[in-house]
Amino acid sequence: MNGQDAARAFWSRPPRQRRLADWRAAFLRGDFTPGDAVEVLAERVQAQPDVVAKTFIEFDADRLRAQLPRIDAGAPLAGLTLSIKDLFDVRGEITKAASKVLRGAPPAGADAPAVERLRRAGAVLTGRTNMSEFAFSGLGLNRHYGTPPNPFDADRITGGSTSGGAASVAFGLAAATLGSDTGGSLRIPAAFCGLTGFKPSQEAVPGEGAYPLAPSLDCVGPIAPSVDCCARLWSVLAGQPMPVLDPTPRPLRLAIAEGGLLGELDDTVRDGFEAAVARLEKLGCHIERLPMAAIDGTLAINQQGGLVVPEAAALHRAMLERAESDYDPLIAERLNGGHGVSAADYLQRLWPRTGWQRRFKEEVAGFDAVLLPTVATLPPKRAELENDAAAFQRANRLVLRNTSVFNYLDAASISLPYFPAGSDLPIGLMLSRPQGDDAALLQHACVVEAMLDA
């Protein structure tokens, strides 16, 4: 088998069988070269024009090939093809945040730090991926550039805001993707697309050079095929040693937070979650269901409006006044709604944050992680949301509900894919630990992944 045939065989595997460690091993064995992988990727792009048109804002095969000569074969991500969410600065490219408003902006003069670290580690940047306009939705719809199709049902959404990034990995158009997470934008599309999405603690990965949504909450992280893949990318992005993950099954202690985050679950989500819990218990995990004041308190603050809308409204105030007609009306409506939030209301939501973070750390002590469904619903049908503002808002609130709690708490949080029996669609299982516990969470998530895959 020649190099391109070997690369085609690798790309044709399901995402869960395209792990970065296997990719790296194939390079080192000489099965195929980065050049082989890039040429086969270009073939896949040509073979899926409709998917590519809605998944990427920009894809240039010649620009992809031009990166090959600089690759250091000994670098940790040598030759890995990674897509980049359209809100990150890439030197010489316009950062549009998937909006018409920024199409005339000057090209970035330098890479965002996260992009620079990926380049230094040997990654090949495949292109800029589509997203919710300005990252301001958990649904992934985009009126300007189209909505990426769900890999399991093209009529359903991929989730957002890193919608194109998740689609690029699911459809074999990138090995992994760089995205952001302000209220769930890595974990939601990962859950809807059968992938792993990791939201690190906010300070772990520099956020400079990423178009902001809500600076108090914005985080940078990956969507990839597995926990080990996310750990490899996190180590590069955070400038930390690669965690030595041991997937050996062991009796983890997991907490399920009773209360609002278990309400309004789709039947498939509820049944799938309980099946996963039963499997983990059968394999020796100790799982305790208990109320958690930090989660209940944070949920109440988010249900009052949280921090995202007023911060986003403040950031967009001048631009919205100047160019509201260029915004998606659904996005403009949400931004305009933030102008009515008083300073007192905003501060009453912000001031309790450190206290709830401290309380969460106390409540999680003695447990390896908190376990919850990532998203309360299966991915909605796109047509139900595109032209119905009320349906859009209802779905957006419910999709973001579980994940956004852990943004307010600045927790390390990861979504693992789980495929319920009898369902054609995956759900997400979310594991979370207090801020700063990124490496520990990755280790425990690796164990849960292995136990569920066994």
Long-range contacts (C-beta under 8 A, 24 or more apart in sequence): 1-31, 3-31, 3-32, 3-33, 3-35, 3-36, 4-32, 4-36, 4-39, 4-40, 6-31, 6-32, 6-36, 7-31, 7-32, 7-36, 7-37, 7-39, 7-40, 8-40, 8-43, 10-37, 11-37, 11-40, 11-41, 11-44, 11-172, 12-172, 15-169, 15-170, 15-172, 15-194, 15-195, 15-225, 16-194, 16-225, 16-226, 16-417, 17-225, 18-172, 18-175, 18-225, 19-225, 19-226, 19-228, 19-229, 20-77, 20-80, 20-175, 20-176, 20-224, 20-225, 20-226, 20-228, 20-229, 20-232, 20-233, 21-228, 21-229, 21-232, 23-79, 23-80, 23-175, 24-78, 24-80, 27-73, 27-78, 27-79, 33-79, 34-68, 34-71, 34-78, 34-79, 34-124, 35-65, 35-68, 37-79, 37-81, 38-64, 38-65, 38-68, 38-81, 38-124, 41-81, 41-126, 41-173, 41-174, 44-171, 44-172, 44-173, 45-173, 48-171, 48-173, 50-149, 51-148, 51-149, 51-167, 51-171, 51-173, 52-173, 53-146, 54-130, 54-145, 54-146, 54-147, 54-148, 54-149, 54-164, 54-167, 55-129, 55-130, 55-148, 55-164, 55-167, 55-168, 55-171, 55-173, 56-83, 56-127, 56-128, 56-129, 56-130, 56-164, 56-168, 56-173, 57-86, 57-96, 57-98, 57-127, 57-128, 57-129, 57-130, 57-145, 57-164, 58-86, 58-93, 58-127, 58-128, 59-126, 59-127, 59-128, 60-127, 64-124, 64-125, 64-126, 64-127, 67-124, 67-125, 68-124, 71-122, 71-124, 72-122, 73-122, 75-120, 75-121, 75-122, 76-121, 76-122, 76-232, 76-235, 76-236, 76-242, 77-118, 77-121, 77-122, 77-123, 77-232, 77-233, 77-236, 78-121, 78-122, 79-122, 79-124, 80-122, 80-123, 80-124, 80-175, 80-176, 81-123, 81-124, 81-126, 81-174, 81-175, 82-118, 82-123, 82-124, 82-125, 82-126, 82-174, 82-175, 82-176, 82-177, 82-178, 82-233, 83-125, 83-126, 83-127, 83-128, 83-129, 83-164, 83-165, 83-168, 83-169, 83-173, 83-174, 83-176, 83-177, 83-178, 84-115, 84-125, 84-126, 84-127, 84-128, 84-129, 84-177, 84-178, 85-128, 85-129, 85-131, 85-162, 85-164, 85-165, 85-177, 85-178, 85-179, 85-180, 86-128, 86-129, 86-130, 86-131, 86-164, 87-131, 87-134, 87-135, 87-180, 87-210, 87-211, 88-112, 88-114, 88-115, 88-178, 88-209, 88-210, 88-211, 89-115, 89-209, 89-210, 90-115, 90-125, 90-128, 93-128, 95-211, 96-128, 97-131, 97-133, 97-134, 97-135, 97-211, 98-130, 98-131, 98-132, 98-133, 98-134, 98-142, 98-144, 98-145, 98-164, 99-133, 99-134, 99-144, 99-326, 99-327, 100-144, 100-326, 100-327, 101-319, 101-323, 101-326, 101-327, 102-211, 108-209, 110-209, 111-209, 112-206, 112-208, 112-209, 112-210, 113-206, 113-208, 113-209, 114-178, 114-205, 114-206, 114-207, 114-209, 114-210, 114-220, 114-237, 115-178, 115-209, 117-236, 117-237, 117-239, 118-178, 118-233, 118-236, 118-237, 121-236, 126-168, 126-173, 126-174, 127-168, 129-162, 129-163, 129-164, 129-165, 129-167, 129-168, 129-174, 129-177, 130-163, 130-164, 130-167, 131-160, 131-161, 131-162, 131-163, 131-164, 131-165, 131-179, 132-160, 132-161, 132-163, 132-185, 132-331, 133-327, 133-328, 133-331, 134-211, 134-213, 134-312, 134-316, 134-331, 135-160, 135-161, 135-180, 135-182, 135-185, 135-211, 135-213, 136-161, 136-213, 136-308, 136-312, 136-331, 136-334, 136-335, 137-161, 137-330, 137-331, 137-334, 137-392, 137-396, 138-183, 138-184, 138-185, 138-188, 138-396, 138-399, 138-400, 138-403, 139-380, 139-385, 139-392, 139-395, 139-396, 139-399, 140-164, 140-189, 141-328, 141-330, 141-382, 141-385, 141-386, 141-392, 142-328, 143-328, 143-329, 143-330, 143-386, 144-328, 147-382, 147-386, 150-192, 150-193, 150-379, 151-193, 151-194, 152-193, 152-194, 152-424, 152-425, 152-426, 153-379, 153-424, 153-425, 155-381, 155-382, 155-383, 156-192, 156-378, 156-379, 156-380, 156-381, 156-382, 156-425, 157-192, 157-379, 157-380, 157-381, 157-382, 157-385, 158-189, 158-192, 158-193, 158-379, 159-188, 159-189, 159-191, 159-192, 159-193, 159-375, 159-379, 159-399, 160-185, 160-188, 160-189, 161-185, 161-213, 162-186, 162-189, 162-197, 162-223, 163-189, 165-189, 165-223, 166-190, 166-192, 166-193, 166-195, 166-197, 166-223, 167-193, 169-193, 169-195, 169-223, 169-224, 169-225, 170-194, 170-195, 175-224, 175-225, 176-222, 176-223, 176-224, 176-225, 176-229, 176-233, 177-222, 177-223, 177-224, 178-220, 178-221, 178-222, 178-233, 178-237, 179-220, 179-221, 179-222, 179-223, 180-207, 180-210, 180-213, 180-218, 180-219, 180-220, 180-221, 181-218, 181-219, 181-220, 181-221, 181-403, 181-407, 182-213, 182-214, 182-217, 182-218, 182-219, 182-308, 182-407, 183-217, 183-306, 183-308, 183-400, 183-403, 183-404, 183-407, 184-374, 184-375, 184-399, 184-400, 184-402, 184-403, 184-404, 184-407, 186-219, 186-221, 186-222, 186-223, 186-415, 187-374, 187-375, 187-403, 187-413, 187-414, 187-415, 187-428, 187-430, 188-374, 188-375, 188-399, 188-400, 188-403, 188-415, 188-428, 189-223, 190-223, 190-374, 190-415, 190-417, 190-428, 191-374, 191-375, 191-415, 191-417, 191-426, 191-427, 191-428, 191-430, 192-375, 192-378, 192-379, 192-425, 192-426, 192-428, 193-223, 193-426, 194-417, 194-419, 194-426, 195-223, 195-224, 195-225, 195-417, 196-223, 196-224, 196-225, 196-226, 196-227, 196-229, 196-230, 196-414, 196-415, 196-416, 196-417, 196-449, 197-221, 197-222, 197-223, 197-230, 197-414, 197-415, 197-428, 198-222, 198-223, 198-224, 198-227, 198-230, 198-233, 198-234, 198-413, 198-414, 198-415, 198-442, 199-403, 199-406, 199-407, 199-411, 199-412, 199-413, 199-414, 200-234, 200-237, 200-238, 200-412, 200-438, 201-410, 201-411, 201-412, 201-435, 201-436, 201-437, 201-438, 202-410, 202-435, 203-435, 204-234, 204-237, 204-238, 204-240, 204-412, 204-438, 205-234, 205-237, 205-238, 212-315, 213-308, 213-311, 213-312, 213-315, 214-307, 214-308, 214-311, 214-312, 215-311, 216-307, 216-311, 216-350, 217-307, 217-308, 217-311, 217-407, 217-408, 217-410, 219-407, 226-449, 227-414, 227-416, 227-442, 227-445, 227-446, 227-449, 228-446, 230-414, 230-442, 231-442, 231-446, 234-438, 234-442, 238-438, 240-438, 240-439, 243-439, 243-442, 243-443, 245-442, 245-443, 245-446, 246-443, 246-446, 246-447, 247-446, 247-447, 247-449, 247-450, 248-447, 248-450, 249-283, 249-284, 249-447, 249-450, 249-451, 249-454, 250-284, 250-447, 251-284, 251-285, 251-286, 252-280, 252-285, 252-286, 252-368, 252-369, 252-444, 252-447, 252-448, 253-285, 253-286, 253-287, 253-288, 253-366, 253-367, 253-368, 254-280, 254-285, 254-286, 254-287, 254-288, 254-367, 254-368, 254-369, 254-370, 254-371, 254-431, 255-287, 255-288, 255-289, 255-290, 255-292, 255-363, 255-364, 255-367, 255-369, 255-370, 255-371, 256-287, 256-288, 256-289, 256-290, 256-370, 256-371, 256-372, 257-290, 257-291, 257-292, 257-295, 257-370, 257-372, 258-289, 258-290, 258-291, 258-292, 259-291, 259-292, 259-295, 259-296, 259-299, 260-296, 260-299, 260-401, 261-295, 261-299, 261-372, 261-373, 261-376, 261-401, 261-402, 261-405, 262-372, 262-373, 263-376, 264-376, 264-398, 265-373, 265-376, 265-377, 266-376, 266-377, 266-378, 268-378, 268-420, 268-423, 268-425, 268-427, 269-373, 269-375, 269-376, 269-377, 269-378, 269-427, 270-373, 271-420, 272-418, 272-419, 272-420, 272-423, 272-427, 273-372, 273-373, 273-418, 273-427, 273-429, 275-420, 275-421, 276-418, 276-429, 276-452, 277-371, 279-451, 279-452, 280-448, 280-451, 280-452, 283-451, 283-454, 285-451, 287-371, 288-367, 292-360, 292-363, 292-370, 293-359, 293-363, 294-356, 294-357, 294-359, 294-360, 294-363, 294-409, 295-360, 295-370, 295-405, 295-409, 297-352, 297-356, 297-359, 298-356, 298-360, 298-405, 298-408, 298-409, 299-401, 299-405, 301-349, 301-352, 301-356, 301-408, 302-401, 302-404, 302-405, 302-408, 304-345, 304-349, 305-341, 305-345, 305-349, 306-349, 306-404, 306-408, 307-346, 307-349, 307-350, 307-408, 308-404, 309-334, 309-335, 309-337, 309-338, 309-341, 310-338, 310-341, 310-345, 310-346, 311-338, 312-338, 313-337, 313-338, 313-339, 313-341, 314-338, 329-389, 330-389, 330-392, 333-389, 334-393, 353-408, 356-408, 356-409, 357-409, 357-410, 357-434, 357-435, 360-409, 360-411, 360-434, 361-434, 361-435, 364-433, 364-434, 368-433, 368-440, 368-444, 369-431, 369-432, 369-433, 369-441, 369-444, 369-445, 369-448, 370-431, 370-432, 370-433, 371-429, 371-430, 371-431, 372-402, 372-429, 372-430, 372-432, 373-402, 373-427, 373-428, 373-429, 373-430, 374-402, 374-403, 374-415, 374-427, 374-428, 374-429, 374-430, 375-399, 375-402, 375-403, 375-427, 375-428, 376-401, 376-402, 378-425, 378-427, 379-425, 402-430, 403-430, 406-430, 406-432, 409-434, 409-435, 410-435, 411-435, 411-437, 412-436, 412-437, 412-438, 412-440, 412-441, 413-441, 414-441, 414-442, 414-445, 416-445, 416-448, 416-449, 416-452, 418-452
